[in-house]
Each structure stands twice: as C-alpha cells, then as structure tokens.
C-alpha cells in the first residue's frame, strides 16, 4: 500500500533548509551567470535538469555571487488576496484536501496588510474584508469567522513578496495567545425545523441570582423556554449562559439552573493611580451611631470629637447613623460629643468649669436661660458637652465633667453637634474583573445599523479607537480607548459591522467591575487598589441588570475530551431552523468533540452540528504548519557598485540565477602574526609537565604542550625566550625543574603533502599552497576565516593569529560575503581587438594550449603604471584625469593602479584621487581583459599569451603577478537551484534583486 508524506514533512524540511542557510557552519550563495545570448533572449530555455549540468556545466557560466545572509531567507506561503464577493473555505483539520483550497487571505489595505485564516465560512461569499488584529477570532457581518495571523511589513513584502507568494512572519503575541485544541466555531450541517424557543430583549429586572424577568414580548406559554439556554449577550454582566428550568408566561419570570455570577460595577470619580485586572479593591469606613443631635449634619461635613480630637469626613448620614472616612489616626470614642463644623455662637459673660463636677457657673450678668436650651452643646476652651439641665441664668449642668478646669473663660453654643453612642469599623472589598478608567459613554444619532458587542469603533477625525462593551440605538459604552479621545459632532464607524453614527455627546465613564465582593460598597466613599490607585465611588450597579441584553435559544451542548467550550444558537424565525452557532468560549484541549442542540421536548428536531476544532496547539500557534509554508523564499540584491564596495562588476549581462552551497575558495591569502608555538632545545635530564608554566627570568613565559629531556614545546608564549641571555635557565612553576637553553625555534608553517590549515573557533580550513613568515596562501578553502582567531597546521605544529584575509594576489580584502569567478588580466603587446563573448585560449610561447576562457569585458577596466606618486591613493576612491577619463580604484601600490567602471580613455597624463587628493603621473596604460569560464592555467609567464578564436587578437600578461584569478575552485560545492532568465544588464548605478522560491 502506498504511503504519503504529510504537509508537516514539507514544512519541516523547509524550516530545516532555512536553518541550514542561517547556520554559521554553511555558506549559501546566490550566483548569476551565462553572459552570452540565448538562441532567443526573449524566450530563455528551461533550465537543464541533466546531472551533468548542475554537476559541472553550470560552473562554465557562473560569473559572481553574493552570500545569502540570515535576513535574506524566510518561509513563504501562497498568496490569496482577499477579493470582494468571493467564497473562501474554512480551515478544517479533517479535510485531506485542505491545502488545495483558499482558507486564508491577505488584506492588502494600507492600514491592514495582514493575513487572516478562515475559521468558519459564511453562508455565501465574503463581502467584508477581515481587518481586526486580535488574538481571538472575530466575526464579520457576512457570517465569516476569521483569525488574525500576522502582519507583513512593507520591507518584507517588497523583499520577499510576489504576485503568488507572501513572506511568513509569525506574530509572537498571536502565538503566545493560542489555545490548544479550542473550538472556535461550530458549523451547522443541518438546521432542522421547529426550533421556536427563541427570544431576544433586555432584562426587565433581576430578582435574585437565579430568578429574573424577561422582555414583555416573550412567550405567554408556561414552561415554553424550559431546557433552552439564556445567554447574556451584551451590556452589564454579559458573557454568562444558563439553562432555563422554569418559566411563567404571565409574569415573564424565568428560573435558571445555576446562580448567576453577580458582579458589582463601580463608576469612579477623582481617579488617581492605577486600577488593573486582579487588583484587590478595598473600601474602609467607620460607622458611628449618634444620639442627642443638635442642628443638622450631612454628607461632606468634617466632624471633630471633643476630648479625643479625632476627625473624619461624613460619607452618608441620617439622624442616628453616620458612615465616615477617618482623617487622623486618633480613634473616636463612645459618649463624647462631635462637632459637624458649622461654627459656634459666643455667649455673654464668662464661665467657670471643674474637672470633678458637671456644673458650669457663670458671672452674674449671664443669660443661660435665654441663650441655651436643654440639649444644646456648650463649648469652653477646646472641649464641648451636651447640656442636660439649666438651673438659672448662671448655672447649668452638662453630660459629663470637662477634662480641663476653666476659670472666667468665654463660652460658645455649638451650632451642629451630636454624641457618639457606638462605633463600628466597616469594610468592603472585591477583585477587579474588568478595569477601564479611560472609558466613555457616547450619545449617538443617525445610526445606519446595529453595532456588534466587542467590535472596534473608530473616529477618523480624532484618530481614536475603542471597543464596544454596550450598544443600543442611542448609546455606546466604550472601553480600551486609544488615541486623543472621542469628541462630539463627529462620525464613528464600526470596523466589523460597518455601522456608522454621529456622536452627539461624550461623557467620561471610568469603570471597574468587581467579582468575589465582600461587604457593601458605599456610594460617594473612597476606594483604594492594590496597585496604589484611588478614587471615589460615583455609582454602584449590580450585574446583570436592566441594561443587559439576552438571547434565549435552543441549548447547545459540546462534549468531548476537552473542557469548557460553550456556545449558543441563533434561529431563523421564518423557517424555525438553526441558522448558526455562536461560540463565546472555545474551551481547550479538544482532539475530538460532538455538539448537539436541544430545547423544550415539544419543539425542534433534526438539527446537526459539527464542532470545528483548532490545531492541537491552537490557531496561530504555528503559522508555518497551519498555512502550509512549504516554500523558502530567498531574496538577494546585487546593489550598485558603490554599495557593494566594488566587489562585483558594475557592467555586463547575466541570464541565469541559482543557489550554490559550500563551494570552495581558491587563492586565499592569510596575513599572520603572533606565532604561538616555540620549541626550546634543552640540556639537562628533567622533563616538564604538560600544562605547567615555564619561564626564563625577566624575559618570557609559556605553557608546556610537549616535553622530554631534550625538548620542550610551549604555547601562549609571552615575551621572547633567548639562548643568548645571561641566564640560560628555564624553570617550571609546578615541578620546579630547571634546564638550560641550547636553542630556541619558533614553529613556522611549512608546505608539505599534509599541510592543511585550520582556524580555531570558526572551523574554516584550507590546503596550504605557499607560506612565509607573514603570509599563507590557501586553496580549497571551506568555511569562513575571520581575523583575530588562531590558525594552525598540525603537520608542522605551527600556530599563529590571523590579522587579515585577502584575495586578488593579496591585494583585496576577502570577507566571504561575495565571490567573483571572473579573471582580470592586464595585457601588453596587444594586437587586434578581442570581442565580447568570444572564446580565447591561453598558449605557451610555442603555441601549446594551456587553458581557455570566454571574454566577458574589454572596455570597463584599465591598469595605470605610475612614474611618480607622492601620496597614497585610497581604495574605492574615484580617479580623475584631465582627459575627462575617470574610474574607481580597486587595487593599488606605489607604481600600479587597477581601475574599474572606467569612463573615457586614460592617457599618460596626471591622475588625481578625489578622496585622497593624491596626484601621480601615468607612464603607461594597459588594457584589461575580463574573462569568464576560466578553465586550465592562466598565464604564469610573460612568454605565454592569449589569442581570440574569432578575432585572432593576441596579447600578453603585462605582469603575471597582477592577474586576478577566479575566487572559487571550479566544480566545487553543490548547485541546488538554477533558473534561466531573459538578459539582465548591470551598470555601476543599478541594483538587481534575485528572488528564488523553493518548494519542498
């Protein structure tokens, strides 16, 4: 039986390829080639799939290449632009043909530029573009349920996008919010008939947590809605669902199976600090029972108690009971009077009090009987007491002795006071379930439709957005507001419903909703949050209430191996069939599930449902697998010559592009210093320990890597060991052995059959071709050498630091970010004129063919020989000549300049460097031939010459040491991709982007 490879296999292989490209262990290059014309340039032939082509023949045509950087490769997906009035399929993990269908779209709108996945298809075509960048699925008015996946930046779209493909750049927030095994949609496979138990409206009242009265338009039949579900759709207390267990058709009262989650909504004033979800909100007050009130006391008054000095602000008040917020740490005490702060009236004469008597006496001219009445409060000094009896004009009795004795003091009648009878501390607290201190209430008019709960509404005139938490035809309650704020006399529009309205008024509506409340919050009193926020309570509302919109409909039951998925049904009242299922909680961890619909047994039949389960880790958890990212997109730009630092030619044509992996470099020059191996010949009988440090006093130290009685080899050498020093002794720090120095030799790199140079840290390596004390020349180089790291050759046991890496006969820095497979030869004794694209042969002086090549260019390069030069020219600077000729300097020494991108004709006149200001006299000018498809030996002698097979032109290498050879070892590496193109012409100011899409 035949097997299959899954889509995950394709995606996984694609990801591994991208990881391989990004790995520092590999080098991938985009190359271009084939400079000469096709038979028909307007219709290039298909790439040759013969093994011989990509094993060998393609190398004949490679011109140059650029390394694929990490930023140059990305997963890509098929591109399906959202198009109005088009039908799209839903993501269905059970559909074996899923990836042949359009189940995701790209919204090209400038403000969106995002990919959305279809969770559930609508009844007909899609006519509302998805646009909400939410971590939860959302529904548009055409019935489609969408899931936002990610947004594509303009730069990524330009670099990797095309008419058929889009770059994949997963959104980490979406990934983190994915719900494993969620049921985000339930499809109605058959709506059935007879489902009449459907009613919508607003609650008329909430009697208790299980009883409520619904709209007057509800059925008048008893038990009509029993076994149906009531879902609180919008407004305060929304999001709950319960099963109806009893219904009275006359009173419209219904009973639900489980108590409602009653929450407390607090509208706030004077908000300061932070209120956040899960904060603990606390309100602490003191309840004071009072007696013997004189004058009036009301909320907002500040009271002060005699004797204790305690103060508080009144929150609520009646004739016998005060709720206060204390202002000092001093506590109120029973039986002492309080002053409500409405001032005092001074009496005539003076009085005397005692700490041991309740009697207050006055001077002879006092008028107690006319100034006071029993029950008034008299204040003397800082204390005041209630008057219990008035004996005459000069004597009265108070409720208790004054705490201080006063003599001939003024006395006052307190205008508003009472006596504390008892004190109780009261508190309320709750946990914030929802917080929106920046919320607003919008009064609206001229609405064009109905807004959806939870949709984003935007006001373009103020660049303000918010989320609707309550909506009717005249009012919106808005939360999560961003922007400068909504204003009146300006229109708004709902993103998903497309409903518009005019805002007539805006009111601030800072609100928090509490769960798990304990105690009773008091209107007008202050609260504090555990996040250090504070505010006063303006209104208190229990939820749900009369602003809560409900839907009664046939009950949806979801069962399976997951938990908590919940939904309600909608009914087509004209056909009495189930029209759709609205999921308000996707639950989690479902692999399999069933969904059924039920109601009063007397109504409804034959409805069938299909739960649409997310991928195992949830929608958005792995965008690559979910969207079938089995394509790797590679995009490399060959920028203009200046931007590419003249590493690539700024002229010529190419007709192929491809991908080359881990090719080998040739003619790599390493500048080395700081040799790290010293061999010391010894006279003595001791053997030092490997790893110990030995030293020659005041001169040098090193670490032992090998030792016997006659030789010690050291690494990490600091200083210079000297056999001519007065002290010839080396000493081991660990063994304390000593030996005399007979000779000192630094381990040098030497060429042998086994010479293979490796670099620590990078793993780069190559075959050693030649070596001296400062330079190593390598071939068959694999990996990337980096300056600053050590290279070594195990055959000679030489170690040294790399200080520079160069190519082009050790004249041009090599970074391995580019390769140039063109050869550059400065010609002397030129006879005739070579033709572009003609074959040339390299021959010995007696005419023996030693190599061949293809002429790539004869006009854009030149070499200048200098007779005088006082200042050094700068690489990559522009060189001008008074003849109006100019070019870019790509190589130089005191007598020789190599120029590219040449304009005009150089002669034996002076030249000037635009950047350096250097000036020199040209003594000779040599034409340069640029060659492709170099096979065999380039001229290594001035006796060897080049001849054009078509033109018969001839020329000799002006100096074999100035020949720039191809960077790569021919026929090495793996050609992974080839594509033939119509001709692309490169100039020194143009940029050419090569985009490859590779399917796995």
Helices and strands as residue ranges (DSSP letters): H 7-22, E 28-33, H 51-55, G 57-60, E 62-67, G 70-72, E 73-78, G 98-100, E 104-107, E 114-120, E 138-139, E 145-151, H 154-160, E 165-167, H 172-177, E 183-193, E 199-202, E 205-206, E 211-213, E 229-234, E 241-248, E 253-256, E 263-272, E 280-294, E 302-305, E 311-317, E 321-326, E 337-339, E 344-346, E 351-352, E 359-362, H 368-371, E 377-380, E 383-392, E 395-398, E 411-414, E 417-436, E 440-445, E 456-459, E 464-471, E 475-482, E 490-494, E 500-508, E 511-518, E 526-529, E 534-543, E 549-553, E 555-560, E 566-572, E 577-585, E 593-598, E 605-613, H 623-626, E 631-638, E 653-661, E 668-673, E 678-683, E 693-696, E 700-707, E 711-719, E 729-732, E 738-746, E 756-759, E 765-771, E 775-782, E 790-793, E 798-807, E 812-813, E 818-820, E 823-831, E 839-843, E 849-857, E 861-869, E 878-881, E 886-892, E 896-903, E 910-913, E 919-936, E 945-948, E 954-957, G 960-962, E 974-985, E 992-999
